[in-house]
Amino acid sequence: ENKYDSSFEVYLNSYYQPFIFMNPAGTDYDKMALVHEFGHFADYYINYNSDTSLDLSEVSSQVLSLLMLTKLDTKMSAAALDYITRYELESALKVLIFQSFYALFEHYAYSISEEDISKETLDAAVVRAAEEMNLNTSAINSIEAVSIPHIFLYPTYVQSYCTSIVVSLEIYYLEVENTGAGFAAYKTLLDRDTPFLTFEEELQRAEISSPFDSDVLKNIADKIHYSMYGKHFFELSGNVPAA
């Protein structure tokens, strides 16, 4: 009755094997949870637990969840697939917004001198980051708002969720627009036979734009808007990004 309320992948070094722990809820979304963790599994299996970069590690899981949306039409009803697709796209946007907020808070928190660290100064860092992200500071105004394990156990990890979700969305729309192209890019990134390349060099190898390119986010935002509403946002606003 008291199962661990999460699913995760971990590498068992004693066995040289990755392992997936699943906690199914009995819904269609269980499929997506398994696919997400299997992305990590495939990465660690193929690359022997080698962490080239946190950014690539998170691409492996996040992109597979998005790519799987293009293969579920025979596995669930059209209504269920539409709901899960919208849910995944909204979740991707939430990742980009809130993980950016967490990363910005980390930046401000680490800039506080050791003698000045207190609940008050950390609360102020939360508010400052929330204000810059245009989040509701009446609800997000104290250290409790960022009490996620990554902040305390894996400093600077959360920013990799932002870079990886942008790349994952790029690859997803590559597949949507050209069947097979997204999966080909995913497999190229997954099979890293040159372990000393940087994150951006790996993206170049797979012919994927860097998430730091100025127009990438605008193009993705427009495609998400079209996916949701059937209309291109930037055409409506008159602010059309470069191709």
N, C-alpha and C positions, 0 to 999 in steps of 0.2 A: 504493500500500500504506500510505502514511503520511498518510491523510486527517485533516483537522482533526476531532477527536472531539467535535463538538457541532453544534447547529443554532441559527441565530439570524436575526433580522431587523435590517436597518440601512437608514436613509434615505440615498439617494444625492443629496446636495444639488445636484450639477451637473446632474442629470437631473430633479429635482423628482419623484422616484419612490422608493417603498420597494422593498426587495429582500430576498428570502428565500434564505438559504443552508441547504440541507438535506443532512444526512449520514445517509441511511437505513441501518438495520441489517438490513433484509429481514424484519421481523416486522410483526404487526398493529399494534404500537405506533407504527410509522412514521406511521400515519394521525393519531394523537394529536399527535405532534410537529409535523406539518404544520399541523394545526388550531391548535395553540398559537401558532405563529409567524404564521399567517394572521390571528389576532386582532390582533397587533401591526401587521401589514401593513394591515388594514382601517382601524385607528385612524389610522395615519399617512397613508394614502391619502385618507381622508375629511376629516381635519383638517389636511392639509398640514404634517405634522410638528410640529403645535402641541402642546406639552406643558402642558396645563392643570394637571395634577398627576401625580406619579409614581404615586399611588394609582390614578387612573383608567387610566393607561397599563397597569398590571399587571392591572387588572380586564379589560381588553379581551382579553388573551390567556388568562388563567386561567378566565374564565367561559365562553369559547367551547369550551375543552376539555371542561368539564363539560356544557355544553349539548349537545355533539355526542354524548354518551353516550345521549341520548334519541332519536337518529336513526340509530343503527348496527344496528338489529335486522335490516335487510335486507342489510347489508353484511358480516356475519360470523356465525358460529355463536352460539347462545345461550350455550354454555360460554365461548367467547372473550369475548363481551360482558360476561358476569358477572365474568370474571377482570379485564378492563380497568376495569370500573366499580369493583370493589373496590380495584384498584390506584390509580385516580385519587382515590378517597376517602381511602385511606391516605396517599397523597402529599400531599393537601390538609392532613391533620392534621400530617404531618411538617413541611410548610411553616410552619404556624402555630406549632409548638413550636420548631423550630430557628431560624427567622428571628427569632422573639421573643428567643431566646437570643443570637443575634448582635447584635440591636439593644440588648439589655441590656448586653452586653459593651462595645459602642461607647460607651454612656452612661458606664460606669465608666472606660473607657480615656481618654475626653476630659476626665474630671474630674481626671486625674493631672496635676500641674504639670509643665512642660517639664523642669525640673531633676531631677525624680524619675522620669522615664520610663526604664525598663530592662526587660530580659526578665523579671526577677523581679516587678516591679510589674504588668506586663501579664499574666504567668501568674496572679498573684493576682486580677486582674480577671476572667480566664476562670473561675477556680474560684468566685469570688463569684457570677458570673452563672449558672453551672451549678448551684450549690447552690440559688439562688432558683428555678430552673426545675425542681428535683428531677431533674436529670440525673446520670448516673454520673460522679462526679468522679475515680474511679480511672482512667477512660479519657479524660475531658475535663478536663484540668488544666494545659494550657499554650497558649501563643500559636499553636502549630501547629494546634490544634483550630478556629481561626477564620481560617485562611489562605485565605479566598475573595477573589477579586478585588474584589468590591463594598466590602469593608471598607476597602481601601486606595485604590481609585480613585474610589468614589462614596459618600463619607460620608453617613450617615443614609438611604441608599437602602433598606436591608434591611427597615426597618419598614413600607415600603409593601407588601411581600409579605404581611404579616400583615393589614393593613386590607383589601387587595384580595381575599385568599382568603376572608375572611369574607363580603364582599359577593358574591363569585362563588358561594359555597355557598348564600347566600340566594336568588340568582336561579335557580340550578339546581333547588332544591326548589320554587320558584315554578312552574317549568316542569313538574316531575314531578307536582305537584298540580293544575295547570291548564294543559293543553296550549296553547302559544302565548303564555302570559303571561310566561314567562321570556325568550323571544326578543324580545318587545315591549319589555321593560325594558332588555335588552341594546342594542337598536337606539336606544332613547331616550338611553342613556348615550353611545353611540358617536357620534351625530350632535349635536355640541356647537355649536349656533348662537349660544350666549351664552358666549363664552370667558372671562368674568370672574367666573364663579360659583366658589365654593369647592367642595371635595370633598363636603362634607355638603349643600351647596345643590344640587349635581348629583344626589345621591342622592334628595333630596326631590323634585326635578323628575321622577325616574323612579319615585317612590313606593316607594323601597327604604329599609329601616331603616338607621340608622347602625351601623357595627360597634362604636361606643362605647356603644350602648344596653345597659343592664345585663342584659337577658334574651336578647339575640340569640345569644350564644355558647351559652347553655344550651339554647335551642331547636334550634340547629343540631346540637349534640352529641347531643341526643335523636334527631333525625332520622337522623343518621349511624348511630347504634346500631341504630335500627330497620331501616335499609337493610342493615346487616351481619347482624343476628341475628333480625330479624322481631319484636323486642320493644322497647317503649319503656323506655329506661334509667331515666328519672325516675319512671315508674310503678312499676318494680321496687324502686327505692330509697326511694320515698315522698317524694321531693323534687321535686315537680312544679313546673316554672317557670310564670310567668304567661304567658297567651296573647299 
